[in-house]
Amino acid sequence: MSAGDLPDELAVRLRDAHRRIASLDAPPAVKERVARRLIALADTSKHDAARASVRLDALLEDLDAGRLPEPAKGAAEA
């Protein structure tokens, strides 16, 4: 893969991760925290696609392992 392919591949992976997070069987507050992590990752991808790719790998590993964050204190559970 060339360096020029990385942003395109990353864009597809970010889209797929977004779909996966949206379909998580988790409380809304947990899904929100994971989605915020993905948003931060997408922001990083604008400046450093390689670093964003590594962070996306870590996020997906957490999801695969069932490691979801705890809801933020005071977050409403729906």
C-alpha positions as CSV (number, residue, x, y, z in Angstrom):
1,M,0.0,0.0,0.0
2,S,1.3,3.4,-0.9
3,A,1.2,6.4,1.4
4,G,-1.5,7.9,-0.9
5,D,-3.7,4.9,-0.3
6,L,-3.7,5.2,3.5
7,P,-6.1,8.1,3.8
8,D,-8.6,6.4,1.5
9,E,-8.3,3.1,3.3
10,L,-8.6,4.9,6.7
11,A,-11.8,6.7,5.5
12,V,-13.4,3.3,4.7
13,R,-12.3,1.9,8.1
14,L,-13.6,5.0,9.9
15,R,-17.0,4.6,8.2
16,D,-17.2,0.9,9.0
17,A,-16.2,1.7,12.7
18,H,-19.0,4.3,12.8
19,R,-21.5,1.8,11.6
20,R,-20.3,-0.8,14.1
21,I,-20.6,1.7,17.0
22,A,-24.0,2.7,15.9
23,S,-25.2,-0.9,16.1
24,L,-23.5,-1.7,19.4
25,D,-25.8,-3.4,22.0
26,A,-24.8,-1.0,24.7
27,P,-26.4,1.8,26.7
28,P,-26.6,5.2,24.9
29,A,-24.1,6.8,27.3
30,V,-21.5,4.0,26.5
31,K,-22.1,4.4,22.8
32,E,-21.7,8.1,23.1
33,R,-18.3,7.7,24.8
34,V,-17.1,5.3,22.1
35,A,-18.4,7.6,19.4
36,R,-16.5,10.5,20.9
37,R,-13.4,8.4,20.8
38,L,-14.0,7.8,17.1
39,I,-14.6,11.5,16.5
40,A,-11.2,12.3,18.1
41,L,-9.7,9.7,15.9
42,A,-11.2,11.1,12.8
43,D,-9.9,14.5,13.7
44,T,-6.4,13.1,14.1
45,S,-6.7,11.5,10.7
46,K,-6.8,14.9,9.1
47,H,-3.3,15.6,10.3
48,D,-1.7,12.2,10.8
49,A,-3.3,9.2,9.0
50,A,-0.7,6.7,10.2
51,R,-1.3,7.6,13.9
52,A,-5.1,7.6,13.4
53,S,-4.8,4.1,11.8
54,V,-3.0,2.8,14.8
55,R,-5.5,4.4,17.2
56,L,-8.4,2.9,15.1
57,D,-6.8,-0.5,15.4
58,A,-6.7,-0.1,19.2
59,L,-10.4,1.0,19.3
60,L,-11.5,-2.0,17.2
61,E,-9.4,-4.4,19.4
62,D,-11.3,-3.0,22.4
63,L,-14.6,-3.5,20.7
64,D,-13.7,-7.0,19.6
65,A,-12.7,-7.9,23.2
66,G,-15.8,-6.3,24.6
67,R,-13.9,-3.6,26.4
68,L,-16.4,-0.8,26.5
69,P,-16.0,2.3,28.6
70,E,-18.1,2.9,31.7
71,P,-20.8,5.6,31.2
72,A,-19.6,9.0,32.4
73,K,-20.7,9.9,35.9
74,G,-24.1,11.6,35.8
75,A,-24.8,10.4,32.3
76,A,-28.4,9.6,31.7
77,E,-29.2,6.0,30.9
78,A,-32.0,5.4,28.4
